[in-house]
Amino acid sequence: MEKELLIYIDGEYYPKSRAKISVYDHGLLYGDGVFEGIRAYSGVVFKLREHIDRLYRSARVIMLNIPLTREEMIRAVLETLRKNNLQDAYIRLVVTRGIGDLGLDPRKCQRPTVIIITDIIKLHSSEAKEKGIRAMIVWVKRDPVDATSHEVKSLNYMNSILAKIEANIVGYDEAICLDKNGYISEGAAENLFIVKNGRIITPPTSTGALVGITREVVMKLAQKIGCTAVENNITPTDLFTADEAFLTGTAAEIIPIAEVNKRIIGDGKPGPLTRRLMQEFAKILGDPNEGIPIHQ
């Protein structure tokens, strides 16, 4: 019988089938908490320190005091991977406000809940990176920066869920959200880039987009291969008439976009710059200089 994966909850490890939290946890009741999605490749947790730093930044915004130091959190992630004997994995790190009452007052929650899940994830078919995906701009606007902005990676993802539902209904692979001013913000759970006349452009975080770890890596890789990578507002017309377009994210990595709202992007295939960035990205996965080794 295959051994069950172990889940870390508040310093203890539980088999996957018995890993549970209280129904009074405000992460469940109100989406009150923060999370990170992290990847391990060939025994190296990619950009782990950067993910941990972002987790604590998100927690600071919502005034959530994580009961572990950054170094303790890093050690807990690595130990969970070791206990599950995983070298390649998707890591979901969750910190909720903790157990409270049925009111929403966070002061009623005595101690945050810390959860570490190490497993695998697959968002798209194996053909997605070779052929590109079909995306659509949906009616769901990205929450603005003065609301539940995706600048904070919180457990409140209803905005993204509604966008994904809309794309699912009409048979598209992914959703693209606009901000309240009509500019492109990001995908349902990924950052968006376009290529226009050799320039690589991504929306600014003022549209409510997340400061993605993979987004930052791609911008640095673009500079490495001699391309200009900038933040700038992108209109739907800019996207429809782009030479290339792609999404980036920890789980998705780099996914080319072949079509948006029935408009073919470029020639309908992953473009040369997108392919080059995918190649450069693949080179750094598993590099100890780009993360923290599981066994150190």
KAKA-V351793 format. One record per residue. N is the residue number from 1. OMEGA is omega as a letter, one per 30 degrees, with the letter a starting at -180 (none if undefined). Layout:
# KAKA-V351793
N/OMEGA
N/OMEGA
This chain:
# KAKA-V351793
1/a
2/a
3/l
4/l
5/l
6/a
7/l
8/l
9/l
10/l
11/l
12/a
13/a
14/l
15/a
16/a
17/a
18/l
19/a
20/l
21/a
22/l
23/l
24/l
25/a
26/l
27/l
28/a
29/a
30/a
31/a
32/a
33/a
34/l
35/l
36/l
37/a
38/l
39/l
40/l
41/l
42/l
43/l
44/l
45/a
46/l
47/a
48/a
49/l
50/l
51/l
52/l
53/l
54/l
55/a
56/l
57/l
58/a
59/l
60/a
61/a
62/l
63/l
64/a
65/a
66/a
67/l
68/l
69/l
70/a
71/l
72/l
73/l
74/l
75/l
76/l
77/a
78/a
79/l
80/l
81/l
82/a
83/l
84/l
85/a
86/l
87/l
88/a
89/l
90/a
91/l
92/a
93/a
94/l
95/l
96/l
97/l
98/a
99/l
100/l
101/a
102/l
103/a
104/a
105/a
106/l
107/l
108/a
109/a
110/a
111/l
112/l
113/l
114/a
115/l
116/l
117/l
118/a
119/l
120/l
121/l
122/a
123/a
124/l
125/a
126/a
127/a
128/a
129/a
130/a
131/a
132/a
133/l
134/a
135/l
136/l
137/a
138/a
139/a
140/l
141/l
142/l
143/a
144/a
145/l
146/l
147/l
148/a
149/l
150/l
151/l
152/a
153/a
154/l
155/l
156/a
157/a
158/l
159/l
160/l
161/l
162/l
163/a
164/l
165/a
166/l
167/l
168/a
169/a
170/l
171/l
172/a
173/a
174/l
175/l
176/a
177/l
178/l
179/a
180/l
181/l
182/l
183/l
184/l
185/a
186/l
187/l
188/l
189/a
190/l
191/a
192/l
193/l
194/l
195/a
196/l
197/l
198/l
199/l
200/a
201/l
202/a
203/l
204/a
205/l
206/l
207/a
208/a
209/l
210/l
211/a
212/l
213/l
214/l
215/a
216/l
217/a
218/l
219/l
220/l
221/l
222/l
223/a
224/a
225/l
226/l
227/l
228/l
229/a
230/l
231/l
232/l
233/l
234/l
235/l
236/l
237/l
238/a
239/a
240/a
241/l
242/l
243/l
244/l
245/l
246/l
247/l
248/l
249/a
250/a
251/a
252/a
253/l
254/a
255/l
256/l
257/a
258/a
259/l
260/l
261/l
262/l
263/l
264/l
265/a
266/l
267/l
268/l
269/l
270/a
271/a
272/l
273/l
274/l
275/l
276/l
277/l
278/l
279/a
280/l
281/a
282/a
283/a
284/l
285/a
286/l
287/l
288/l
289/a
290/a
291/a
292/l
293/l
294/l
295/a
296/none
